Amino acid sequence: MTRLERAAPIAFGVLGLLLWQAAVGLMHVPVYVLPGPIAIVAAFWADHASLLVSLLSTLAVTAVALLAAASLGMVLALAMAASRLARAAIQPWAVVLQVTPVVAIAPLIIIWVNQQFAALVVCATIVAFFPVLSNTAAGLAATPPELADLFRLNGATRRQTLFLLRLPAALPYFLAGLRIAGTLALVGAVVAEFVASSGGFASGLAGRILESGYRLEIARMFAALTLLAITGILIYAALGAFERLILRRFGAGPPGDAA
Amino acid sequence: MLRLNGVGRRFANNVTALENITTRIEPGAFVVLLGPSGCGKSTLLRILAGLDAPDTGSLTWDDHAPPGPGDIGFVFQDATLLPWASAEANVFLPLRLAGQSFETARPVVRDSLARLGLAGFEQARPAALSGGMRMRVSIARALVSRPKLLLMDEPFAALDEFTRHRLQDDLYALWREARTTIVFVTHSIYEAAYLASRIIVMSPRPGRIAAELTCGLPDTNNRRTDPAYAALTTQVTETLRAVMPA
């Protein structure tokens, strides 16, 4: 990628913002319909304490949900890899959970799980766990057959084959799934917050967005939205960096650990 | 070493891969299975390894005990190394699976790498090695458990001519020194003639033994230019021409 290509998205974004600001100013669009970028920044600055506290609340749900999704996806993938019966039993239900919109089941979960944070985490986990599950399962199934033969020839136990061959071979798949799950966990958290907010709970960013909508504080709404978008990008980038770091370090240690 | 008694293998799609293979692998022999693609050479090698079972016939081992873990070394056409592990860790793998600690195994692992000319590359990971060096690691791994039988499935087919010649020379030298029994699959007449103490020529589908040639090339350092080598390749070529369908 050349430097020009690297700079292109930023330049394009800045150009867009300039045009936006100019259009809003020249056409006298009222702020309660479409605020300009400067009004949005001002709205953020005026209310940054409340917005950042809400962001932290959303982030906490996202982080716990991501951890839960990673563990749940990994455990289910292992079960599916270990037994064909388990695979047959789990796979259709994983798909059912994946295709059911979380907005539709969130009200039920919020009624059943009588603690707001836990209910939000459950919703976000349901959205986020599928890519971890399907990627890890694909990785565990993609063990090179010749290496599996080699392990068999040398009398490897199932445990040895799992830990020395199948899991390490599935690691890149798992990490790719985790990267997708990170942004999905954020999406799931916000969607669940919207549902919960209508029931009176409103500590996350979704609560701020709804609240701004009711009060016609559109600039504040945009500020919250922008915050969400930036957070999503940062989560994606951070998990991408984590993935590269692990894959680069992996195997560089002493042979006893590496193989 | 072992005897094959009328070994046959038919796959589920009704393709007969092998039919009535009866021969003997003598201890210390360098047996080359030579034949065109699809003649069942690799299937036969997998049966010898115990990775596949014959539908008819049987294998009889000389000491009546089937080989245990580590008794058979297998080298695949690709190096099939663990990409995340160093050369050393890859060679250590068979011993690790047998329950050895790396501290105990280190001298054997180092020795095996050194024999294949890989001293100084212990920490290199497969991605940092050339195709020929990866194959050397693979052979070092197959030899590290001091197997009674070394099975090689077209190990040099994917390498360039120069690398292939060097690896053939080194493999031959290793065999001459240790006299490990080797069964080597190839579709190259020249490779077969250069390495083998006996060549088993196989006919295509169903795979049968079409001819067996005992080779006795002189143990000189320039076998490749020896007239006896040229004569042997001619003999093998003529045998193949006689058994192949037009």
HADDOCK unambig.tbl for C-alpha pairs under 7 A between the chains (distance, minus, plus):
assign (segid A and resid 146 and name CA) (segid B and resid 80 and name CA) 6.81 0.50 0.50
assign (segid A and resid 147 and name CA) (segid B and resid 80 and name CA) 6.23 0.50 0.50
assign (segid A and resid 153 and name CA) (segid B and resid 69 and name CA) 6.03 0.50 0.50
assign (segid A and resid 154 and name CA) (segid B and resid 69 and name CA) 4.48 0.50 0.50
assign (segid A and resid 154 and name CA) (segid B and resid 70 and name CA) 5.41 0.50 0.50
assign (segid A and resid 154 and name CA) (segid B and resid 94 and name CA) 5.88 0.50 0.50
assign (segid A and resid 154 and name CA) (segid B and resid 97 and name CA) 6.59 0.50 0.50
assign (segid A and resid 155 and name CA) (segid B and resid 69 and name CA) 4.96 0.50 0.50
assign (segid A and resid 156 and name CA) (segid B and resid 97 and name CA) 5.53 0.50 0.50
assign (segid A and resid 250 and name CA) (segid B and resid 84 and name CA) 6.39 0.50 0.50
assign (segid A and resid 251 and name CA) (segid B and resid 84 and name CA) 4.69 0.50 0.50
assign (segid A and resid 251 and name CA) (segid B and resid 85 and name CA) 4.94 0.50 0.50
assign (segid A and resid 251 and name CA) (segid B and resid 86 and name CA) 6.93 0.50 0.50
assign (segid A and resid 255 and name CA) (segid B and resid 85 and name CA) 6.93 0.50 0.50
assign (segid A and resid 255 and name CA) (segid B and resid 86 and name CA) 6.71 0.50 0.50
assign (segid A and resid 255 and name CA) (segid B and resid 88 and name CA) 6.72 0.50 0.50
assign (segid A and resid 255 and name CA) (segid B and resid 89 and name CA) 4.56 0.50 0.50
assign (segid A and resid 256 and name CA) (segid B and resid 102 and name CA) 6.17 0.50 0.50
assign (segid A and resid 258 and name CA) (segid B and resid 84 and name CA) 6.97 0.50 0.50
assign (segid A and resid 258 and name CA) (segid B and resid 85 and name CA) 5.34 0.50 0.50
assign (segid A and resid 258 and name CA) (segid B and resid 89 and name CA) 6.88 0.50 0.50
assign (segid A and resid 259 and name CA) (segid B and resid 85 and name CA) 5.25 0.50 0.50
assign (segid A and resid 259 and name CA) (segid B and resid 89 and name CA) 5.69 0.50 0.50
assign (segid A and resid 259 and name CA) (segid B and resid 90 and name CA) 6.84 0.50 0.50
